[in-house]
Amino acid sequence: MEKDIQFKKNFIWNIIGTGFNAFNSLFFMIAITRINGVDNAGIYTIAYSTACILYMIGIYAGRIYQVTESNKTITNKDYIFNRMISCSIIFVISILFVIIKRYDMYKSSIFIILALYKSLEAFSDVLYGILQKNNFLDKAGKSCFIKALLSLIVFILIDIFTHNLIIACFSIVGVYLVIILFYDYKQVKKFIENTEKVEMKNVLNIFKGGFFTFAISFLGVYMTNAQKYAIDSFLSEDIQAIFGIIIMPATVMGLLAQFLIHPYLNEIFELYNSKEFKKIKKILYKIILIIFAIGMLCCVVGYFLGTPVLGFVYGIDLSQYSVQLTMILFAATFYTMAGIISPILITMRCNLIQFIIYTLISLFELVLSNVMVFKVGFDGAIWAYLITMILYFGVFYIVAMRIIKSKEKVVE
């Protein structure tokens, strides 16, 4: 009975915490557009996207690797020290990035502060992993929710009174530091043995063992942001803001993939172990059809209502971007369908082939985005996103079907 109650608490608070945190960037963007203007929103768009990519370096292999790793010699202190290293790397890379890009002091400050915020979020994640391993995921969810809510409230209040985006962004860092020190640490320290010692061999093994998981996640996040870097190189901040606004619904569709696939992961793992590959294909087809149907509905609704609603929310005129928004939603449908296939391939231990696919598509997208934006401008970014996402799904679908088919033949 107690176990069932704890499971429900874990489930509910995890959904609340991760859900609210996932939508925080949307609320930040709305506030910045209305308070600080479109140009500042453009700076925030590219800075936050970069921080999200660097966040993947911070979490590296991620909490799933930490929670499911069967190596009993790796201690909680090893994971914490490993995360301290990866989070420090975020800060160093963010400084090098703004120097290489030759941004002015204002833009550089926002980049570095948001990277620091994401490094603290990545550090929090390793503490959440310790709580999850001890069946206290609800405490992690509460922490995530408190951070998301307080950081949003403090950010908006400070931005309204100061109209200074640097101070407002730095307030998020302050909120995260306070909650890590006075809530997260208190919850986690009871699960850390005083006798535990940090072993550098274990710390390095975490980096080594989680490389492919990290690389796939890192490149996956880059793929959704490549066009923003092309816009940053060739177009203005206000165009960056508009692109950031109309691509936001695509992020929501990406979350849909996570909510749809997660309930099936254990079942897929069991089917894989029992070599029931036809049932795996059946689940895959079912989810892909659901996503495609939802995606087409979103395209229709987006074309007629998308830009008026987004324009009302953000306080700017987006009426001329109805076609571009529809193209983004169509592309996001393919991205979301591909996002269903990737976890299935991970379950089937097909990480190397995924790494190769992600690397090749990312390189293709890098070249395509820069060429298209340079030649065509804003519409070039839209077309580059659409072409890449269709290619992404097509390659993943073909590879997944061939892998499943080859495994079926072995069973037969």
Secondary structure by P-SEA (a helix, b strand, c coil): caaaaaaaaaaaaaaaaaaaaaaaaaaaaaaaaacccaaaaaaaaaaaaaaaaaaaaaacccaaaaaacccccccaaaaaaaaaaaaaaaaaaaaaaaaaacccaaaaaaaaaaaaaaaaaaaaaaaaaaaaaacaaaaaaaaaaaaaaaaaaaaaaaaaacccaaaaaaaaaaaaaaaaaccccccccccccccbbbbaaaaaaaaaaaaaaaaaaaaaaaaacaaaaaaaacccaaaaaaaaaaaaaaaaaaaaaaaacccaaaaaaaaaaacaaaaaaaaaaaaaaaaaaaaaaaaaaaaccaaaaaaaaacccccccaaaaaaaaaaaaaaaaaaaaaaaaaaacccaaaaaaaaaaaaaaaaaaaaaaaaccaaaaaaaaaaaaaaaaaaaaaaaaaaaaaaaaaac
